[in-house]
Amino acid sequence: MNKLLLVMMMGAALLLGGPQSDRPDQQLQSAINREVVEGDLKGAIELYKKIAALPGAGRATVATALLRMGQCHEKLGNAEARTAYERLVREFGDQAGAAAEARTRLAALDGRGTSGKPAGMATHRLAEAFTDTLGAPSRDGRFLSIVDWVTGDLAIQDLATGEIRRLTNKGSWTDSDEFAVISVPSPDGGQVAYAWFNKNGGYDLRVVGFDRSNPRILVGDQEYVQPGDWSPDGKWIPAFIDNKQGTQIVRISVTDGSVQVLKKLGWRYPTKLGCSPDGRYIVYDFPPKEDSPARDIFLLPTDGGREIPIVQHPANDFAPAWTPDGKGILFVSDRTGSPGVWLVKLADGKPAAAPQLVKGDVGRLWPMGFGPNGSLYYGLQTGMDDVYVASLDADHRKFAAPPTPVANRFVGSNGSPDWSPDGRFLAYASDRSPVPPVERSRTIVIRSLESEQERDVTPRLARFRQLLWSADGHSFLVVGQDMKGIEGIFRVDAQSGEAALALAKQPGEYLDLAARSVDGKKIIIVRSVGKVQRVSLRDLATGVEKELPVGVATTWAAVSPDDRSVLFRTWEQASRSYRMTVVSVADGTVRHVVEVREPEFIPGFGGLAWSPDGEQIWFVKASNDAQDSFALWRVPFKAGDPEPTGLTAERLRDLRFHPDGRRFAFTAGRPKYEVWVLENFLPPLKVAK
């Protein structure tokens, strides 16, 4: 579970793209991507308008375009939403699903209760400034607990003014790599409980007052710990902890930090848990089968009783939250084929009716908590990662054409590309998880360059990252965790997905697989324990490791084509800069090739590559024109000045040359998250008699 929620920092949507087809259905998909992936509602509206005016477009295509155009207008607060819905109902009544949804939206726009507020369900987005989704609203709806990603500090944000006030003060990212993660305000609004990635590389559960008073650590130095909620009286916190004993659901005393274990879950974990308004139950999700990521919903009595199944279904049901009256549980499910918000009514701690759909087709949504009057605050991911390929000119110096995206499935959820040693295939990791904070359900996709056909390989692991082909092309090397909780570097069979442990992670360390040698016999590993870091060249056959004099390095490395040198990006505290540093494998000689100073770097992002001919080193630095725009540069290995290649992209990383030296793969993108509010959505449910 270590660094689980860093996933939230790595979403993306690249501003580069390939050519679009003229077919109406494909134009519709492009418009939906503009709306959902890029979050550009105004741009999507213009595309939907063009589709709705195409004479050759099918009726289903136009109806969908009108419906989505109306929804975009509605999110922006535009009166044109009504026009789109009315045309859909008037001219496309035969498109039953779209027409019915349009009538529902028109009723919501027209309906008024005695209070003058809309009687139907309504959604609205908070201002652009509200972008962090790892916190929760205060019960009075005045504040949102957040992570201020400028520094990684815990903060609260005023929902009326947008003002951010930090509750911790760790310094800049170059001063400290600590950061806050999940946070939950107390029922009385006086304190915030939060997870904290500490200087030792572990996680703490901490509490601090809204006025910064009485900061304290309740539980420290765990593999991972996540607060789920507060008890109604504010005396204890339901949470889950990862440590050597596996994952445990616990209640933690706010007074003295004592821990009571309520349930042991082995090496699987909840994504979200919460305490019932009467304090009798904890609701949580959990994957009951070791070989499936699909989750069900359970109740756990806080007095230590046996768990009670609430939602059991072959689909993925997750992220449960109590309704404010304690009579139902809201959760997210993909049982209709796409994520939707569902509600199950309870009676005496048991299901009283079948779950009912509250709102379908919600996208990558994450429930954050309830505010006043039962309003649900939720996070919505609108930007993710993707893999791109670009071709170089005959001189191998400049790009001949704009990069093109590789994936045509699960668009916006892909990264970590690597070419097979024979150059016939491109592999990449595809994220199949339904929402951002859920730990990635990753699949390896192998794409044939000749046929362009793709094949999925699902590793027999609980999770993995840092994908590299082995030298023989028959397996992959990844960092991951198996179903029994063993973490380390694994070799994954490219046909079956079976995983074999190659190197176990030691207790308390964070292990990175930085690169492999060209001959495939050795790997570059980075071991971190707190601020102490060791970089080694490990022989895969013998297990012998040779430490390299690198200093403080990032997790990126590249091996020269002759296997004689290794390229790193190292941090120099004195000059507050990154250096592209080459280390000789034979004698440890160190040579700094180029230096990148502030503000042309962003800690935690970047990339390195060595050209197949060994003559050039390619690296990434932040552009001066935009914080998230990264530029790709090159510098001669032996001597010469660095120069830009002309390629820029959002958070450019994972640089990989094809063996022919002409093609170049990379990941690009940045997180785009919005906070939304869903109102008037809790329907009366018929309780089974």
Buried (B, 14 or more C-beta within 10 A) or exposed (E): BBBBBEBBBBBBBBBBBEEEEEEBBEBBBBBBBBBBBBBBBEBBBEBBBBBBEBEEBEEBBBBBBBBBBBBBBBBBEBEBBBBBBBBBBEBBBEBEEBBEBBBEBBBBBEBEEEEEEBBBBBBEBBEEEBBBBBBBBBBEBBBBBBBBBEBBBBBBBEBEEEEBEBBBEBEEBEEBBBBBBBBBBBBEBBBBBBBBBBEBBBBBBBBBBBEEEEEEEBBBBBBBBBBBBBBBEBEBBBBBBBBEEBBBBBBBBBEEBEBEEBBEBBBBBBBBBBBBBEBBBBBBBBBEEEEEBBBBBBBBBBEEEEBBEBBEBEBBBBBBBBBBEBBBBBBBBBBEEEBBBBBBBBEEEEBBBEBEEBBBEBBBBBBBBBBEEBBBBBBBBBBBBBBBBBBBEEEBEBBEEEBEBBBEEBBBBBBBBBBBBEBBBBBBBBBBBBBBBBBBBBBBBBBEBEEEEBEEBBBBBBBBBBBBBBBEBEBBBBBBBBBEBBBBBBBBBBEEBBBEBBBEBEEEBBBBBBBBBBEBBBBBBBBBBEEEBBBBBBEBEEEEBEEBEBBBBBBBBBBBBEBBBBBBBBBBEEEEBBBBBBBBBEEEEBEEBBBBEEEBBBEBBBBBBBBBEBBBBBBBBBBEEEEBBBBBBBBBBEEEEBEEBEBBBBBBBBBBBBBEBBBBBBBBBBBBBBBBBBBBBBEEBEEEE
